[in-house]
Amino acid sequence: MSGTELMEKPAAPAKLGRAIPPAFQGKQFPLLAVIVFLALFPPLIQSDAYDLGLLNNVLIYSLLTLGFYWCFALAGQFTFAVFGMYAVGAYVSVWAARHLGGFWSGLVAAVVVTAAIGALTKLAFARCSEIYFAIATMALGSLIVILFREWTSFTGGYEGVSDIAVPSIFGYQLISGQSKYYLGLGILAVLLLLTVLFFRSPVARDLAFARDKGPVAAVTGLKPVRLQLMGFAVGSGIQGAAGSLYAHGSGFFSVEAFNIDLSLLVLLMLLLGGMVSMYGAIIGAVILVYLPEFLRDASKYAEVIYALAILVIIVAFPRGIAGLRHTLGRLVRRA
C-alpha cells in the first residue's frame, strides 16, 4: 500500500493504548524492495538494443509521471508544463555537465533549476483557480520551448545538441544500454524511496489536508500555499531529473523532442496507472510504452484497439490499475 491511499486510509483502532498513524501502516519498504529486485532482470532477458531502448523509455516516462504525480495527486496542482520542465532538465544538465564536472553535476543542476522554476511558477499563479493554473502552465511550457528554440547558442535549436557527457560511476563510463538502464533504475529507486519516506512523515498528512481543505487548513495554522509549493517544486525537480537522464542517455537531441503531446501522454499514464499509488506512474509508463509494440502485428486496427483499451481501463477502473484491488473489492461488496 502506498501513495495517496496512505493518506486516505483511516487510522487503525488503538491497541494496548497506542494508535498506529495511517502513514505508518502497510509494507512500503518490502514492496519497494520487491519491485526494484524484479526490475533488475529485464535487461538480462532483453539484450537487443531496441528492447533496451524501450526499457530505458519506461524509466524516463516513469520519472516524468512520478513528478506529475507529486504535482497533481499530492500537491493538487494540475500542470501542463511537464514538457517544459523536461526540456529545462535536459539542457541545463548538458550545460552543467560541460562546465561543472560531468553527469552528476548536471543531474543535480537540472533538479535544482527545475525545482526552482516549479516553485516560482506556483508562487506566480498561486491565486489562479485550477483551470487557469493549468492554462498558465501550458503557456509557460510553450514559452520555455520557444526560448530554447531561439537560443541557439545554448541549445543548438533545431540542429540539436551532440557534445553530451557520458554518465560515469567511479570512472566507469556507462555506454551500453544495460548500464544506462541500471543507472535510471537506481535514480528511480532513490526517488521512490524518498517518496515512501515522505508518506511516513507528518508532512504527508499536512499536505493532504492543505490540498483537500485549504481554507480549513489555514485556520488550523498550516500554510497551504507553502505546502503545495513544496510538493509542486519536488515534482518539477523529478521531471528535471528525467530530462537529465534522457539527454545523457540519448547522445543527441533537439528542441523538437519537447512538445505538449508529452504532457498529455504523462497525464494518460497516470490515469491508467492510477493516482491512488506512486506505483501508478510505473504501471502507466509500462502500459503506454509496450501496448503499441503488442499491437504492431495488427497495424491496420492498432489505433482503434489502442483507444478502446484505454477507454475500457479508464471507465471500468476509474482508480487506475493500481486501484484494481479497491475497485474489485467494491464490486464484490455490492454484489
Secondary structure as the mmCIF struct_conf table of DSSP 4:
data_model
#
loop_
_struct_conf.conf_type_id
_struct_conf.id
_struct_conf.beg_label_comp_id
_struct_conf.beg_label_asym_id
_struct_conf.beg_label_seq_id
_struct_conf.end_label_comp_id
_struct_conf.end_label_asym_id
_struct_conf.end_label_seq_id
TURN_TY1_P TURN_TY1_P1 GLY A 3 THR A 4
HELX_RH_AL_P HELX_RH_AL_P1 GLU A 5 GLU A 8
BEND BEND1 LYS A 9 LYS A 9
HELX_LH_PP_P HELX_LH_PP_P1 PRO A 10 ALA A 14
STRN STRN1 LYS A 15 LYS A 15
TURN_TY1_P TURN_TY1_P2 LEU A 16 GLY A 17
STRN STRN2 ARG A 18 ARG A 18
HELX_LH_PP_P HELX_LH_PP_P2 ALA A 19 PRO A 21
HELX_RH_3T_P HELX_RH_3T_P1 PRO A 22 PHE A 24
BEND BEND2 GLY A 26 GLY A 26
HELX_RH_AL_P HELX_RH_AL_P2 GLN A 28 ALA A 39
TURN_TY1_P TURN_TY1_P3 LEU A 40 LEU A 40
BEND BEND3 PHE A 41 PHE A 41
HELX_RH_AL_P HELX_RH_AL_P3 PRO A 42 ILE A 45
BEND BEND4 ASP A 48 ASP A 48
HELX_RH_AL_P HELX_RH_AL_P4 ALA A 49 TYR A 69
HELX_RH_PI_P HELX_RH_PI_P1 TRP A 70 LEU A 74
TURN_TY1_P TURN_TY1_P4 ALA A 75 ALA A 75
BEND BEND5 PHE A 80 PHE A 80
TURN_TY1_P TURN_TY1_P5 ALA A 81 ALA A 81
HELX_RH_AL_P HELX_RH_AL_P5 VAL A 82 LEU A 100
TURN_TY1_P TURN_TY1_P6 GLY A 101 GLY A 101
BEND BEND6 GLY A 102 GLY A 102
HELX_RH_AL_P HELX_RH_AL_P6 PHE A 103 ALA A 124
TURN_TY1_P TURN_TY1_P7 PHE A 125 ARG A 127
BEND BEND7 CYS A 128 CYS A 128
HELX_RH_AL_P HELX_RH_AL_P7 GLU A 130 GLU A 150
HELX_RH_AL_P HELX_RH_AL_P8 THR A 152 THR A 155
HELX_RH_3T_P HELX_RH_3T_P2 GLY A 157 GLU A 159
STRN STRN3 VAL A 161 VAL A 161
HELX_LH_PP_P HELX_LH_PP_P3 ALA A 165 PRO A 167
STRN STRN4 SER A 168 ILE A 169
TURN_TY1_P TURN_TY1_P8 PHE A 170 GLY A 171
STRN STRN5 TYR A 172 GLN A 173
BEND BEND8 SER A 176 SER A 176
HELX_RH_AL_P HELX_RH_AL_P9 GLY A 177 PHE A 199
TURN_TY1_P TURN_TY1_P9 ARG A 200 ARG A 200
BEND BEND9 SER A 201 SER A 201
HELX_RH_AL_P HELX_RH_AL_P10 PRO A 202 ASP A 212
HELX_RH_AL_P HELX_RH_AL_P11 GLY A 214 VAL A 219
TURN_TY1_P TURN_TY1_P10 THR A 220 GLY A 221
HELX_RH_AL_P HELX_RH_AL_P12 PRO A 224 SER A 250
BEND BEND10 GLY A 251 GLY A 251
STRN STRN6 PHE A 253 PHE A 253
HELX_RH_3T_P HELX_RH_3T_P3 VAL A 255 ALA A 257
HELX_RH_AL_P HELX_RH_AL_P13 ILE A 260 GLY A 273
TURN_TY1_P TURN_TY1_P11 MET A 275 VAL A 276
BEND BEND11 SER A 277 SER A 277
TURN_TY1_P TURN_TY1_P12 MET A 278 TYR A 279
HELX_RH_AL_P HELX_RH_AL_P14 GLY A 280 PHE A 294
TURN_TY1_P TURN_TY1_P13 LEU A 295 LEU A 295
HELX_RH_3T_P HELX_RH_3T_P4 ARG A 296 ALA A 298
TURN_TY1_P TURN_TY1_P14 SER A 299 TYR A 301
HELX_RH_AL_P HELX_RH_AL_P15 ALA A 302 ALA A 316
TURN_TY1_P TURN_TY1_P15 PRO A 318 ARG A 319
HELX_RH_3T_P HELX_RH_3T_P5 ILE A 321 GLY A 323
HELX_RH_AL_P HELX_RH_AL_P16 LEU A 324 ARG A 334
#
